[in-house]
């Protein structure tokens, strides 16, 4: 009967932990697309200029 390779199992467990930690860090750094950014007005463009609505009037 073959003996278990504990070193291999340990290495695989360490790699899985490392992968999970990196994924968590990546999720933390990348903003989610459904979250608003910087709490600004959603009708305003990033440079702060308001986009007129269909009637041509700027939003109130």
C-alpha positions as CSV (number, residue, x, y, z in Angstrom):
1,X,0.0,0.0,0.0
2,X,1.3,3.5,-0.9
3,X,2.0,6.0,1.8
4,X,0.1,9.4,1.8
5,X,2.0,12.4,0.4
6,X,1.3,14.9,3.2
7,X,3.6,17.5,1.6
8,X,1.6,17.5,-1.6
9,X,-1.7,17.9,0.3
10,X,-0.3,20.7,2.4
11,X,0.9,22.5,-0.7
12,X,-2.4,22.2,-2.4
13,X,-4.2,23.6,0.7
14,X,-1.7,26.5,0.9
15,X,-2.3,27.3,-2.8
16,X,-6.1,27.3,-2.3
17,X,-5.8,29.7,0.6
18,X,-3.5,32.0,-1.4
19,X,-5.9,31.9,-4.4
20,X,-8.9,32.7,-2.2
21,X,-7.0,35.6,-0.5
22,X,-6.1,37.1,-3.9
23,X,-9.7,36.8,-5.1
24,X,-10.9,38.5,-2.0
25,X,-8.4,41.4,-2.4
26,X,-9.3,41.8,-6.0
27,X,-13.0,42.0,-5.2
28,X,-12.2,44.6,-2.5
29,X,-10.2,46.8,-4.9
30,X,-12.5,46.6,-8.0
31,X,-15.7,48.6,-7.5
32,X,-19.0,46.7,-8.2
33,X,-20.8,48.0,-11.4
34,X,-24.2,48.2,-9.6
35,X,-22.9,50.5,-6.8
36,X,-22.9,54.3,-7.2
37,X,-19.5,55.9,-7.2
38,X,-18.6,58.8,-4.9
39,X,-22.3,59.4,-4.0
40,X,-22.9,62.0,-6.8
41,X,-26.0,62.8,-8.8
42,X,-26.7,59.8,-11.1
43,X,-28.0,62.2,-13.8
44,X,-24.7,64.1,-13.9
45,X,-21.8,63.1,-16.1
46,X,-18.4,62.4,-14.4
47,X,-17.2,65.9,-15.2
48,X,-20.2,67.4,-13.4
49,X,-22.2,68.6,-16.5
50,X,-25.9,67.7,-16.4
51,X,-27.4,65.8,-19.3
52,X,-30.6,67.4,-20.6
53,X,-33.7,65.1,-20.7
54,X,-35.8,64.3,-23.8
55,X,-37.4,67.7,-23.8
56,X,-34.1,69.5,-23.9
57,X,-34.4,70.9,-20.4
58,X,-31.7,70.2,-17.8
59,X,-32.7,68.1,-14.9
60,X,-34.1,70.0,-11.9
